[in-house]
């Protein structure tokens, strides 16, 4: 049985490295070295290795023998599968919000829509926070956790094309979505979702 102190070290490294991956602190071709991380925190390589093993299992890192660990880059098929999963989750959220959530709760989403502009590297989190706020209206932590996971897996593929469309008023479509939810316009709300997922260079349409 592991000592609680060891588990704390594993969790600390796991959370720190995972957060750095999600926030694009590492380059795709950057080696993430056990020894370097261990030295940074003043700990042995064992808890670092255990944390890295979990991150490999969860799909955040990939290990190359004798080279080290790298951030896992999505293959095209994996990207489409994640986009499809996000569409299935969020279109379901939209349907249930429209059928079961009151106007006042839907209106509260506008409290999240204060910024007009953010840097490209910050847009991922701002956008995710809004979509999670919509999901949280259903008060189902499994749905929320699933959506968080989808966003985290696809964080490096936030479209610069879409960012350029909304830059200057980053919540323009989000405000439209809130109004469509209040009007109980399922078709219109899902159309907004599709517009966010759409890429002109997509070879397939899975949503």
C-alpha positions in Angstrom: 0.0 0.0 0.0 1.4 3.4 -0.9 2.2 6.0 1.6 -0.2 9.0 1.5 2.9 11.3 1.0 3.8 9.4 -2.1 0.3 9.7 -3.4 0.3 13.4 -2.8 3.5 13.7 -4.9 2.0 11.7 -7.7 -1.2 13.8 -7.7 0.8 17.0 -7.6 2.9 16.1 -10.7 -0.2 14.7 -12.4 -2.2 17.9 -11.9 0.6 20.2 -12.8 1.7 18.4 -16.0 -1.9 17.8 -17.1 -2.7 21.5 -16.6 0.4 22.5 -18.6 -0.7 20.2 -21.4 -4.3 21.5 -21.5 -3.0 25.1 -21.5 -0.5 24.4 -24.3 2.6 25.1 -22.2 4.5 22.3 -24.0 5.3 22.2 -27.7 4.3 19.0 -29.6 7.9 18.1 -30.2 9.1 19.0 -26.7 10.5 16.2 -24.5 8.9 16.1 -21.1 11.6 14.5 -19.0 11.1 12.6 -15.7 14.4 13.8 -14.3 13.7 17.4 -15.0 10.3 17.3 -13.4 11.6 15.4 -10.4 14.3 18.1 -9.9 11.8 20.9 -10.3 9.8 19.6 -7.3 12.7 18.1 -5.3 11.3 14.6 -5.4 12.4 11.2 -6.7 11.6 10.0 -10.2 9.2 7.3 -9.0 6.1 9.5 -8.3 6.9 11.4 -11.6 6.9 8.1 -13.5 3.6 7.1 -11.9 2.0 10.4 -12.8 3.3 10.1 -16.4 1.9 6.6 -16.6 -1.6 7.8 -15.7 -1.3 10.6 -18.3 -0.3 8.1 -21.0 -3.3 5.9 -20.1 -5.6 9.0 -20.3 -4.3 10.0 -23.7 -2.4 13.2 -22.8 1.1 11.8 -23.2 2.9 9.3 -25.4 6.1 7.5 -24.3 8.9 6.8 -26.7 11.5 4.3 -25.2 15.0 5.9 -24.7 13.6 9.3 -25.7 11.0 10.3 -23.2 7.5 11.6 -23.1 5.7 13.9 -25.5 2.3 15.5 -25.7 0.1 13.2 -27.7 -0.8 14.7 -31.0 -4.3 13.8 -32.3 -4.5 11.8 -35.5 -7.1 13.1 -38.0 -9.5 10.2 -37.2 -9.2 10.8 -33.5 -9.9 14.5 -34.1 -13.1 13.7 -36.0 -14.2 11.2 -33.3 -13.8 13.8 -30.6 -15.7 16.5 -32.6 -18.4 14.0 -33.2 -18.6 13.1 -29.4 -18.7 16.8 -28.6 -21.6 17.4 -31.0 -23.5 14.4 -29.6 -23.0 15.6 -26.0 -23.8 19.3 -26.6 -26.8 18.7 -28.9 -28.2 16.5 -26.2 -27.6 19.2 -23.6 -29.3 21.8 -25.8 -32.4 19.5 -26.2 -32.7 18.9 -22.4 -32.1 22.6 -21.5 -34.8 23.6 -24.0 -37.3 21.0 -22.6 -36.5 21.3 -18.8 -34.7 24.5 -17.8 -36.6 27.8 -17.0 -36.0 31.2 -18.7 -34.4 32.7 -15.6 -31.7 30.0 -15.4 -31.0 30.2 -19.1 -30.8 34.0 -18.8 -28.1 33.6 -16.1 -25.8 32.4 -18.8 -25.4 36.0 -20.0 -23.4 36.7 -16.8 -20.6 34.7 -18.5 -20.6 36.8 -21.6 -18.9 40.0 -20.5 -15.6 39.9 -22.5 -15.5 41.3 -26.0 -11.9 40.2 -26.8 -9.3 37.8 -25.5 -6.0 36.5 -26.8 -6.1 33.4 -29.0 -4.4 31.4 -26.3 -7.0 32.4 -23.7 -10.0 31.8 -25.9 -10.1 28.0 -25.4 -10.8 28.4 -21.7 -13.3 31.3 -22.1 -15.2 29.3 -24.7 -15.1 26.1 -22.6 -16.3 27.9 -19.5 -19.4 29.1 -21.4 -20.3 25.6 -22.8 -19.8 24.0 -19.4 -22.1 26.6 -17.9 -24.8 25.5 -20.3 -24.2 21.9 -19.4 -24.3 22.6 -15.7 -27.9 23.9 -16.0 -28.8 20.2 -16.2 -27.2 19.5 -12.8 -25.7 16.3 -14.0 -22.1 16.0 -13.1 -21.5 13.1 -15.4 -22.5 15.1 -18.4 -20.4 18.0 -17.2 -17.3 15.8 -16.6 -17.7 14.2 -20.0 -17.8 17.5 -21.7 -14.7 18.7 -19.8 -12.9 15.6 -20.9 -13.9 16.3 -24.6 -12.6 19.8 -24.4 -9.4 18.8 -22.7 -8.6 16.2 -25.4 -9.2 18.7 -28.2 -7.6 21.8 -26.7 -4.8 22.0 -29.2 -7.1 22.0 -32.1 -9.1 25.2 -31.3 -9.7 26.7 -34.7 -7.8 29.9 -35.5 -10.3 30.2 -38.4 -13.2 30.3 -36.0 -11.4 32.6 -33.6 -10.8 35.1 -36.4 -14.6 35.0 -37.1 -15.5 35.9 -33.5 -12.5 38.0 -32.5 -13.8 41.5 -31.6 -17.0 40.0 -30.1 -16.0 36.6 -28.9 -19.4 35.9 -27.3 -21.6 37.0 -30.3 -22.7 33.4 -31.1 -23.0 32.6 -27.4 -25.5 35.4 -26.9 -27.4 34.1 -29.9 -27.4 30.7 -28.4 -28.8 31.9 -25.1 -31.7 33.7 -26.9 -32.4 30.6 -29.0 -32.5 28.5 -25.9 -35.0 30.9 -24.3 -37.1 30.8 -27.4 -37.0 27.0 -27.3 -35.6 27.0 -30.8 -33.8 23.6 -30.9 -33.0 23.7 -34.6 -31.5 27.2 -34.4 -29.5 26.4 -31.3 -28.0 23.3 -32.8 -27.1 25.3 -36.0 -25.0 27.6 -33.8 -23.2 24.6 -32.3 -22.5 23.3 -35.8 -21.0 26.6 -36.8 -18.5 26.5 -34.0 -17.5 22.9 -34.9 -17.3 23.6 -38.6 -13.9 23.9 -40.3 -13.5 24.7 -44.0 -10.7 22.2 -44.3 -12.7 19.3 -42.9 -12.5 16.3 -45.1 -15.5 14.6 -43.4 -18.6 15.9 -41.6 -19.4 13.7 -38.6 -21.8 16.1 -37.0 
